Structure formats: C-alpha cells, structure tokens
Amino acid sequence: MISIQLSERQERIIDIVKCNQPITSENIAKKLKLTRSTIRPDLAILTMSGILDARPKVGYFYTGKTTLSFISEKIREIKVADRKSVPIVVDEESSIYDAIVTMFLEDVGTIYVTSGGYLSGVVSRKDFLKNAIGGLDLYKTPVGVIMTRMPNIVVTTLGETVLEAANKLIDHEIDSLPVVEEVSIKEGEKAYKVIGRITKTTITRLFVDLGNNE
C-alpha cells in the first residue's frame, strides 16, 4: 500500500503546488533548492496517492484530496473476498453442548449452523447463555432449537466491499456476518453455502493495517 504518512518535504511540495499550480517538477525543485532527482520519489508518492495530478508538458496540480480521503478510497476498494476468515460451522442436529464446546475451542462469538450443507441459522454466546439459564438439557437439545433461523439472518458476499459489510454489522447491531455463495438447489429455490465470515475484529484489524500502512 502507498504510504499515507507524509514527510515534511512532501507537505512542503503540496503547499508549493497549491500556490503555483500548474508547476513543473523543475520549478518545484528550484523552490526547495534541491535537484529534480531528489524530489522524484516524493512526487511519485503524491501522484500515486491522488493528492497531486501530473499532466505532461503542463506540470503538477493539487487535486484537493487529503490523506484521509485516500484512506476512505482504499477502504471502499477492499472487498469481502480480500478479508474474509474461515467460518466456524456446526450442523443443526449437533447438541447445544457440542456447539458451546466448538465456540470456546475456536474462540469465536458466533457459530453458523447448517442443514444439508447450507446455511440454516446462526447462534451466539448470548443465545447459549440465555438457554443454559433457561434449564434446557444442553446434551440432548439440538442447537437448531435455539438458533436464529433463515431468512432472519444478515449475510454478505464476496463481491461486497468491507465497508458495506461493516455498515450491516452496525445497522443490525451484530458481531459477525456469514460470507455466503448463493446456489440453486431446486427450480425456483435457492440456498446459501457458507464460505467465510466477516466480524467486528475483521474491521478493527483492517483499520489497524491501514494505520500501519501494511
């Protein structure tokens, strides 16, 4: 990724272009009392990041973009396919106890439940706690009894952006989204195959990566 932490010299170059646009690299170098070759890497970073625009035989222009707008553009380009992680899945006939064990072994807050290989529900820590207190037999009761069932599940797809997925997490006040692939199982009937997950941790990690310029 292009660095978004600008150096003092790059900031000076931006100011020079703002006040003198269009301006050639030769004239920018003169104002800085440096050689063109010295500032060439700086100009490359500033144009590649979209902060400056270069036009042949004319010179450099300031686009009005900031490093924050650059981050925003990058976030809008990142797809769910680029950031999804491995989903944790159990069959809906599994016992609540086995599902709880799976949740803690995998250290996740949400488990996706399938039937016949297709998404049929979602179960969270809150669901487990509520039903454990309620006195259900955790060893004999299938997890399908307590899960949130389709179609009341919010999903995302590989083609959506991470920003769209993050908006869904916020709007629906949930911790995780299953990444799904739609398949036709019968004429006029569709189902979802779970192929990944996007969580609040995914979004936080992306934010940290952008901040660290990784």
URDANOR-V626175 format. One record per residue. RES is the residue in one letter. SS is DSSP state (hx for helix, st for strand, lp for the rest). PSI is psi in degrees with one decimal (NA if undefined). Layout:
# URDANOR-V626175
res: [RES:RES]
ss: [SS:SS]
psi: [PSI:PSI]
This chain:
# URDANOR-V626175
res: [M:I:S:I:Q:L:S:E:R:Q:E:R:I:I:D:I:V:K:C:N:Q:P:I:T:S:E:N:I:A:K:K:L:K:L:T:R:S:T:I:R:P:D:L:A:I:L:T:M:S:G:I:L:D:A:R:P:K:V:G:Y:F:Y:T:G:K:T:T:L:S:F:I:S:E:K:I:R:E:I:K:V:A:D:R:K:S:V:P:I:V:V:D:E:E:S:S:I:Y:D:A:I:V:T:M:F:L:E:D:V:G:T:I:Y:V:T:S:G:G:Y:L:S:G:V:V:S:R:K:D:F:L:K:N:A:I:G:G:L:D:L:Y:K:T:P:V:G:V:I:M:T:R:M:P:N:I:V:V:T:T:L:G:E:T:V:L:E:A:A:N:K:L:I:D:H:E:I:D:S:L:P:V:V:E:E:V:S:I:K:E:G:E:K:A:Y:K:V:I:G:R:I:T:K:T:T:I:T:R:L:F:V:D:L:G:N:N:E]
ss: [lp:lp:lp:lp:lp:lp:lp:hx:hx:hx:hx:hx:hx:hx:hx:hx:hx:hx:hx:hx:lp:lp:st:lp:hx:hx:hx:hx:hx:hx:hx:hx:lp:lp:lp:hx:hx:hx:hx:hx:hx:hx:hx:hx:hx:hx:hx:hx:lp:lp:lp:st:st:st:st:lp:lp:lp:st:st:st:st:lp:lp:lp:lp:hx:hx:hx:hx:hx:hx:hx:hx:hx:hx:hx:lp:st:hx:hx:hx:hx:lp:st:lp:lp:lp:st:st:st:lp:lp:lp:st:hx:hx:hx:hx:hx:hx:hx:hx:hx:hx:hx:lp:lp:lp:st:st:st:st:st:st:lp:lp:st:st:st:st:st:st:st:hx:hx:hx:hx:hx:hx:hx:hx:hx:lp:lp:lp:lp:lp:lp:lp:lp:st:hx:hx:hx:lp:lp:st:st:lp:lp:lp:lp:lp:st:st:lp:lp:lp:lp:st:hx:hx:hx:hx:hx:hx:hx:hx:hx:hx:lp:lp:lp:lp:st:st:st:st:st:st:st:st:st:st:st:lp:lp:st:st:st:st:st:st:st:st:st:st:st:hx:hx:hx:hx:hx:hx:hx:hx:hx:hx:hx:hx:lp:lp:lp]
psi: [146.2:138.0:138.7:1.9:100.8:144.2:168.1:-39.1:-38.3:-37.5:-39.2:-38.8:-42.8:-44.8:-40.0:-43.9:-41.5:-42.2:-17.7:13.0:145.2:146.9:139.1:162.1:-32.9:-43.5:-32.7:-45.0:-39.8:-42.5:-28.4:-8.9:42.5:173.7:159.4:-38.7:-30.4:-39.7:-2.4:-45.8:-36.9:-43.9:-36.3:-44.6:-44.3:-33.8:-38.6:-30.7:-9.3:1.6:-38.0:153.7:134.1:131.2:127.0:135.7:6.7:-55.9:-159.3:142.3:151.3:126.5:-16.7:-5.8:149.3:172.0:-29.9:-40.2:-30.0:-44.4:-42.8:-44.1:-41.1:-43.1:-40.1:-16.7:-19.8:126.6:156.6:-36.7:-29.1:-20.0:-3.6:150.9:177.5:129.6:149.2:117.9:141.0:157.5:147.7:-10.9:-7.7:148.9:156.6:-39.0:-47.5:-36.4:-39.4:-43.8:-44.8:-43.7:-45.1:-34.2:-36.9:-8.8:54.1:164.0:-12.8:139.8:138.8:138.7:136.0:158.0:120.8:23.1:-1.5:150.2:126.6:-18.0:176.7:141.5:138.9:173.5:-39.1:-39.9:-43.8:-45.6:-44.9:-42.4:-26.1:-41.7:-31.9:-10.4:12.8:150.3:102.1:-24.4:-27.0:-22.4:125.8:146.8:-23.6:-20.8:-32.4:-5.6:160.3:125.9:156.9:145.2:21.0:37.1:130.4:130.3:169.0:168.0:167.3:-32.5:-14.6:156.6:159.4:-33.1:-41.9:-40.8:-41.5:-40.0:-38.1:-40.7:-42.4:-47.8:-37.6:1.0:53.2:164.1:-15.8:148.9:130.6:135.4:121.7:160.0:123.0:133.3:151.5:122.0:-28.9:168.2:119.3:3.9:130.9:157.7:171.6:131.6:128.0:121.7:3.2:-173.7:151.0:127.8:173.6:-32.5:-37.5:-46.5:-41.5:-42.3:-38.6:-44.0:-43.7:-42.1:-42.0:-40.5:-30.5:3.5:37.5:NA]
